[in-house]
Amino acid sequence: MVAILFATVAFSVDAMLPALPQIAAELSPQDVNRAQLVIAAFVAGMGLGTFFSGPISDAIGRKVTITWGIVLYVIGAALAYFAQTLELLLAARFIQGLGASAPRIVSMAMIRDQYAGREMAQLVSFMMMIFILIPAAAPSLGALIEAAFGWRAIFGAFLVLGLIGGTWLNLRQPETHPPERRRPLQRDTLLAAVKEVLGHKMVRIYVAVLTLGFGQMFAFIISVQPIYDEVFDKAESFPFWFLVVALLSGISTIVNASLVMKLGMRRLAITAYGMQAVISAVMLMLWLSGTMPLELAFPVFLAWSVSVFFMVGLTFGNLNALALEPMGHIAGLAASTVSAISTVCSIAIAIPIGLTFNGTPVPLITGMMVCSALAWILMRYAREADPTPRTTPLTGG
């Protein structure tokens, strides 16, 4: 249930990718590039909502906050379905993003209410498996829906997804944040809590690593379709290959869930980022040297893409658990602060990488290598700064 709520955000982004040319042709024929704002507007709304959904859930409860967020998300989807201008569509997508921030953030706080440390990481790993598989299938689903019913029907799919998640939540999930643990929604209280989150050295490190991780992921999403189109001439089959990559890499979350209790969250993250930095460096050298046979270029790129998603499965759940572990008493606000900072700052990484696309995958591979190397350095520093072995289920490993 929580995985479905969490995956709502990624599905709402990736399902739109195949429909952008049709949206541009109908609503922005004079400037087709403006259609990309359909994704940017959603992310902007989500980023703004992220700052507030966690604190609101700390004050009024997790379940009601997610429910009202889904209501807002569904309203945005309905408005987008009927929008006759690009401006109205962008406004509707912004509303959708505001609403989607609640299930994205508060669902993580809901888990933190009941679990911590490696146990939380194990549960989040399962969430990440669903989180990866659903948006991975989203371009294919979006293309099928668009081909059968038109691009507006994709917003109908968003509406159905929101209703399923909201109904499931209200029928099956008890409230995890009882009234006696709630914090009033007051300015001084919020500022003190934000100061506490940002004042924690280890949390700052993990937020920085998450920023690099999200930056890599957004850069990949921005760049991958032009690469399939212009480099490999596979624009029409892009949704299929995107799904193949995600299915092959989906096993990473199973691997993480089975190993995290034994090896610890930090060790797995260090290994994943170190391996990705090396793999990307080798990939970059092969591409720049021109020694890779043409017939192997696409299979090698596909294998590299799998390694990128595999890294995501081994890191995101662990990093979120590490960042929230010392913040259990303000889990909602902590989840909001961590996610807001890492999401907003990651755009500053992803957009430059995407804009440097030059008809080759070199800018994307270079960005992936640099981000992974920096994340590896920060995770090594985190282990040195906090070297005490963790021996209980509430540990960071």
C-alpha positions as CSV (number, residue, x, y, z in Angstrom):
1,M,0.0,0.0,0.0
2,V,2.7,2.5,1.0
3,A,4.7,1.5,-2.1
4,I,1.8,2.4,-4.3
5,L,1.4,5.8,-2.6
6,F,5.1,6.4,-2.9
7,A,5.2,5.4,-6.6
8,T,2.5,7.9,-7.4
9,V,5.0,10.6,-7.9
10,A,7.3,8.7,-10.3
11,F,4.4,7.4,-12.3
12,S,3.0,10.9,-12.7
13,V,6.3,12.0,-14.3
14,D,7.3,9.0,-16.4
15,A,3.9,8.3,-17.9
16,M,3.9,11.7,-19.5
17,L,7.1,11.2,-21.5
18,P,5.5,9.5,-24.6
19,A,2.7,12.1,-24.7
20,L,4.9,15.3,-24.8
21,P,5.0,15.5,-28.6
22,Q,1.2,15.3,-28.8
23,I,0.7,17.8,-26.1
24,A,3.1,20.2,-27.8
25,A,1.3,19.8,-31.2
26,E,-2.1,20.5,-29.7
27,L,-1.4,23.1,-27.0
28,S,1.9,24.7,-27.9
29,P,2.6,24.2,-31.7
30,Q,4.6,27.5,-31.9
31,D,7.1,26.4,-29.2
32,V,7.2,22.6,-28.8
33,N,9.8,22.8,-26.1
34,R,7.3,24.4,-23.7
35,A,5.6,21.0,-23.4
36,Q,8.5,19.9,-21.2
37,L,7.1,22.3,-18.6
38,V,4.4,19.7,-18.0
39,I,6.9,17.7,-16.0
40,A,8.6,20.8,-14.5
41,A,5.3,22.2,-13.2
42,F,4.6,18.9,-11.4
43,V,8.1,18.8,-9.8
44,A,7.8,22.4,-8.8
45,G,4.4,21.8,-7.0
46,M,5.8,18.7,-5.4
47,G,8.9,20.6,-4.2
48,L,6.8,23.3,-2.6
49,G,4.4,20.8,-1.1
50,T,7.2,18.8,0.4
51,F,8.1,21.6,2.8
52,F,4.6,21.6,4.3
53,S,3.2,18.1,4.1
54,G,5.5,16.6,6.8
55,P,4.9,19.3,9.4
56,I,1.2,19.2,8.8
57,S,1.2,15.4,9.3
58,D,3.1,16.0,12.6
59,A,0.3,18.3,13.7
60,I,-2.9,16.6,12.5
61,G,-1.8,13.0,11.8
62,R,-0.4,10.9,8.9
63,K,-3.6,9.4,7.5
64,V,-5.6,12.5,7.2
65,T,-2.7,14.4,5.6
66,I,-2.1,11.8,2.9
67,T,-5.9,11.6,2.3
68,W,-6.2,15.4,1.7
69,G,-3.0,15.2,-0.5
70,I,-4.6,12.6,-2.7
71,V,-7.8,14.7,-2.9
72,L,-5.7,17.6,-4.2
73,Y,-3.8,15.2,-6.6
74,V,-7.1,13.9,-8.0
75,I,-8.5,17.4,-8.5
76,G,-5.3,18.4,-10.4
77,A,-5.6,15.3,-12.6
78,A,-9.3,16.1,-13.4
79,L,-8.4,19.8,-14.2
80,A,-5.5,18.6,-16.4
81,Y,-7.9,16.3,-18.3
82,F,-10.2,19.1,-19.3
83,A,-7.5,21.8,-19.8
84,Q,-7.7,23.6,-23.2
85,T,-4.6,25.7,-22.9
86,L,-1.0,24.9,-21.9
87,E,-1.2,27.5,-19.1
88,L,-4.2,25.7,-17.6
89,L,-2.5,22.4,-18.0
90,L,0.6,23.6,-16.2
91,A,-1.5,25.0,-13.3
92,A,-3.3,21.7,-13.0
93,R,0.0,19.8,-13.0
94,F,1.3,22.2,-10.3
95,I,-1.8,21.3,-8.2
96,Q,-1.1,17.6,-8.8
97,G,2.4,18.0,-7.6
98,L,1.3,19.8,-4.4
99,G,-1.0,16.9,-3.7
100,A,1.5,14.2,-4.6
101,S,4.0,15.6,-2.0
102,A,1.8,14.2,0.8
103,P,2.0,10.5,-0.1
104,R,5.6,10.9,-1.0
105,I,6.7,12.4,2.3
106,V,4.2,11.3,4.9
107,S,4.3,7.7,3.9
108,M,8.0,7.6,4.8
109,A,7.2,9.3,8.1
110,M,4.4,6.7,8.7
111,I,7.0,4.0,8.3
112,R,9.4,5.8,10.7
113,D,6.7,5.9,13.3
114,Q,6.8,2.2,13.5
115,Y,10.3,1.1,12.4
116,A,13.9,2.4,12.6
117,G,17.4,1.6,11.4
118,R,18.0,-1.6,9.5
119,E,14.4,-2.8,10.0
120,M,13.2,0.4,8.4
121,A,15.7,0.0,5.5
122,Q,14.5,-3.5,4.9
123,L,10.9,-2.4,4.6
124,V,11.9,0.7,2.5
125,S,13.8,-1.7,0.2
126,F,10.6,-3.5,-0.7
127,M,8.9,-0.1,-1.3
128,M,11.8,0.9,-3.6
129,M,11.2,-2.3,-5.6
130,I,7.6,-1.3,-6.3
131,F,8.8,2.3,-6.7
132,I,11.2,1.3,-9.5
133,L,8.9,-1.2,-11.3
134,I,5.8,1.1,-11.5
135,P,7.5,4.1,-13.0
136,A,9.6,1.8,-15.2
137,A,6.4,0.6,-16.7
138,A,5.0,4.1,-16.8
139,P,6.3,5.1,-20.3
140,S,4.9,1.9,-21.8
141,L,1.6,2.3,-20.1
142,G,1.5,6.0,-21.0
143,A,2.2,5.2,-24.7
144,L,-0.5,2.5,-24.7
145,I,-3.1,4.8,-23.2
146,E,-2.2,7.7,-25.5
147,A,-2.3,5.5,-28.6
148,A,-5.7,4.0,-27.6
149,F,-7.5,7.0,-26.1
150,G,-5.4,10.1,-26.5
151,W,-3.0,11.9,-24.2
152,R,-5.8,13.3,-22.0
153,A,-6.6,9.7,-20.9
154,I,-3.3,9.5,-19.1
155,F,-4.7,12.0,-16.5
156,G,-7.6,9.7,-16.1
157,A,-5.2,7.0,-15.2
158,F,-3.6,9.3,-12.6
159,L,-7.1,9.9,-11.1
160,V,-7.7,6.2,-10.9
161,L,-4.3,5.5,-9.3
162,G,-5.0,8.2,-6.7
163,L,-8.4,6.8,-5.8
164,I,-7.0,3.3,-5.4
165,G,-4.2,4.5,-3.1
166,G,-6.5,6.7,-1.0
167,T,-9.2,4.0,-0.7
168,W,-6.6,1.4,0.3
169,L,-5.1,3.7,2.9
170,N,-8.4,4.6,4.6
171,L,-9.7,1.0,4.6
172,R,-6.6,-0.8,5.8
173,Q,-4.1,1.5,7.5
174,P,-4.5,2.6,11.2
175,E,-3.2,6.1,12.2
176,T,0.5,5.8,13.2
177,H,0.9,9.2,14.8
178,P,-1.5,9.4,17.9
179,P,-2.7,12.8,19.3
180,E,-0.4,12.7,22.3
181,R,2.7,12.7,20.0
182,R,1.6,15.5,17.7
183,R,3.3,18.9,17.5
184,P,1.3,22.1,17.0
185,L,1.8,23.7,13.6
186,Q,3.5,26.9,15.0
187,R,6.2,28.9,13.4
188,D,8.6,28.8,16.3
189,T,8.1,25.1,16.7
190,L,8.7,24.5,13.0
191,L,11.9,26.7,12.9
192,A,13.3,24.9,15.9
193,A,12.7,21.5,14.3
194,V,14.2,22.6,11.0
195,K,17.2,23.9,12.9
196,E,17.5,20.6,14.7
197,V,17.4,18.6,11.4
198,L,20.0,20.8,9.7
199,G,22.1,21.0,12.7
200,H,22.7,17.3,12.8
201,K,26.1,16.6,11.1
202,M,25.3,13.1,9.9
203,V,21.9,14.1,8.6
204,R,23.5,16.9,6.5
205,I,25.9,14.4,5.0
206,Y,23.1,12.0,4.0
207,V,21.1,14.8,2.6
208,A,24.1,15.8,0.4
209,V,24.4,12.2,-0.8
210,L,20.7,12.0,-1.5
211,T,21.0,15.2,-3.5
212,L,23.7,13.6,-5.7
213,G,21.6,10.5,-6.0
214,F,18.4,12.4,-7.1
215,G,20.5,14.5,-9.4
216,Q,21.7,11.4,-11.2
217,M,18.3,10.0,-11.4
218,F,16.7,13.2,-12.8
219,A,19.6,13.6,-15.2
220,F,19.0,10.1,-16.5
221,I,15.3,10.7,-17.0
222,I,15.9,14.0,-18.8
223,S,18.6,12.6,-21.1
224,V,17.6,9.0,-21.8
225,Q,14.9,9.6,-24.4
226,P,17.0,11.9,-26.6
227,I,19.8,9.4,-26.3
228,Y,17.5,6.5,-27.5
229,D,16.3,8.7,-30.3
230,E,19.3,10.5,-31.6
231,V,22.1,8.2,-30.7
232,F,20.5,4.7,-31.2
233,D,17.5,5.6,-33.4
234,K,15.2,3.7,-31.1
235,A,12.6,6.4,-30.2
236,E,9.6,4.1,-30.9
237,S,10.9,1.2,-28.8
238,F,12.1,3.5,-26.0
239,P,9.2,2.5,-23.6
240,F,10.0,-1.2,-24.1
241,W,13.7,-0.8,-23.4
242,F,13.0,1.4,-20.4
243,L,10.8,-1.3,-19.0
244,V,13.5,-4.0,-19.6
245,V,16.1,-2.0,-17.8
246,A,13.9,-1.5,-14.8
247,L,12.9,-5.2,-14.6
248,L,16.5,-6.4,-14.8
249,S,17.5,-3.9,-12.1
250,G,14.5,-4.5,-9.9
251,I,16.3,-7.3,-8.2
252,S,18.6,-4.8,-6.5
253,T,15.9,-4.0,-3.9
254,I,15.6,-7.7,-3.1
255,V,19.4,-7.9,-2.7
256,N,19.4,-4.9,-0.5
257,A,16.6,-6.3,1.7
258,S,18.5,-9.5,2.2
259,L,21.9,-8.0,2.9
260,V,21.1,-4.8,4.8
261,M,20.6,-6.6,8.1
262,K,24.0,-8.3,7.8
263,L,26.2,-5.7,6.2
264,G,24.5,-2.4,7.2
265,M,23.2,0.5,5.3
266,R,26.3,2.5,5.0
267,R,28.5,-0.3,3.7
268,L,26.0,-1.2,1.0
269,A,25.7,2.5,-0.1
270,I,29.5,2.9,-0.1
271,T,29.9,-0.3,-2.3
272,A,27.1,0.8,-4.7
273,Y,28.5,4.2,-5.3
274,G,32.0,3.0,-5.6
275,M,31.1,0.4,-8.1
276,Q,29.0,2.8,-10.1
277,A,31.9,5.3,-10.3
278,V,34.2,2.6,-11.7
279,I,31.6,1.3,-14.1
280,S,30.8,4.8,-15.5
281,A,34.5,5.6,-15.8
282,V,35.1,2.4,-17.8
283,M,32.0,3.2,-19.9
284,L,33.3,6.7,-20.5
285,M,36.7,5.5,-21.6
286,L,35.2,3.0,-24.0
287,W,33.0,5.6,-25.6
288,L,35.6,8.3,-25.9
289,S,38.3,6.0,-27.2
290,G,36.1,4.8,-30.1
291,T,37.3,1.2,-29.5
292,M,33.8,-0.1,-28.8
293,P,32.3,-1.9,-31.9
294,L,29.2,-0.1,-33.2
295,E,27.0,-3.2,-32.9
296,L,27.9,-3.4,-29.2
297,A,27.2,0.2,-28.4
298,F,23.5,-0.2,-27.6
299,P,23.8,-3.4,-25.6
300,V,26.7,-1.9,-23.5
301,F,24.6,1.3,-22.9
302,L,21.7,-0.9,-21.9
303,A,23.8,-2.8,-19.4
304,W,25.2,0.4,-18.0
305,S,21.6,1.7,-17.6
306,V,20.8,-1.4,-15.6
307,S,23.8,-0.7,-13.3
308,V,22.4,2.8,-12.7
309,F,19.0,1.6,-11.6
310,F,20.7,-1.2,-9.6
311,M,22.6,1.5,-7.7
312,V,19.3,3.3,-6.9
313,G,17.9,0.2,-5.4
314,L,20.9,-0.3,-3.1
315,T,21.1,3.3,-1.9
316,F,17.9,5.4,-1.7
317,G,16.1,3.3,0.9
318,N,19.2,3.1,3.0
319,L,20.0,6.8,2.8
320,N,16.5,7.8,3.7
321,A,16.6,5.4,6.7
322,L,20.0,6.8,7.8
323,A,18.8,10.4,7.5
324,L,15.6,9.9,9.5
325,E,17.0,7.5,12.1
326,P,18.0,10.2,14.6
327,M,14.9,12.2,13.9
328,G,12.1,9.8,15.0
329,H,10.5,12.4,17.4
330,I,10.0,14.8,14.4
331,A,9.7,12.2,11.6
332,G,7.2,14.2,9.5
333,L,9.2,17.4,9.5
334,A,12.5,15.6,9.1
335,A,11.1,13.7,6.1
336,S,9.9,16.9,4.6
337,T,13.2,18.8,5.1
338,V,15.4,15.9,3.9
339,S,13.3,15.3,0.8
340,A,12.7,19.0,0.0
341,I,16.4,19.9,0.1
342,S,17.6,16.8,-1.8
343,T,14.9,17.2,-4.5
344,V,15.2,20.9,-5.1
345,C,19.0,20.9,-5.0
346,S,19.2,17.9,-7.3
347,I,17.6,19.9,-10.1
348,A,20.7,22.1,-10.1
349,I,22.6,18.9,-10.9
350,A,20.2,17.3,-13.4
351,I,19.4,20.3,-15.6
352,P,23.0,21.2,-16.6
353,I,23.7,17.6,-17.4
354,G,20.6,17.4,-19.6
355,L,21.4,20.7,-21.3
356,T,24.9,19.5,-22.3
357,F,23.5,16.7,-24.4
358,N,25.5,16.8,-27.6
359,G,24.2,13.8,-29.6
360,T,26.2,11.3,-27.5
361,P,25.7,9.8,-24.0
362,V,29.1,11.2,-22.9
363,P,27.6,14.1,-20.8
364,L,25.2,11.7,-19.0
365,I,27.9,9.1,-18.3
366,T,30.3,11.8,-17.1
367,G,27.7,13.3,-14.7
368,M,26.9,9.8,-13.4
369,M,30.6,9.1,-12.8
370,V,31.2,12.4,-11.0
371,C,28.1,12.2,-8.8
372,S,28.8,8.6,-7.8
373,A,32.4,9.4,-7.0
374,L,31.4,12.4,-4.8
375,A,28.7,10.3,-3.1
376,W,31.3,7.6,-2.4
377,I,33.6,10.1,-0.8
378,L,30.8,11.5,1.4
379,M,29.7,8.1,2.5
380,R,33.3,7.2,3.4
381,Y,33.5,10.4,5.4
382,A,30.3,9.6,7.2
383,R,31.7,6.2,8.3
384,E,34.9,7.9,9.5
385,A,32.9,10.6,11.3
386,D,30.8,8.0,13.0
387,P,32.9,4.9,13.2
388,T,31.1,3.3,16.3
389,P,29.9,-0.2,15.3
390,R,26.1,-0.4,15.4
391,T,24.8,-3.5,17.1
392,T,21.1,-3.1,17.6
393,P,18.1,-3.0,15.2
394,L,18.1,0.8,15.6
395,T,21.5,1.2,14.1
396,G,22.8,2.7,10.9
397,G,25.3,-0.1,10.1
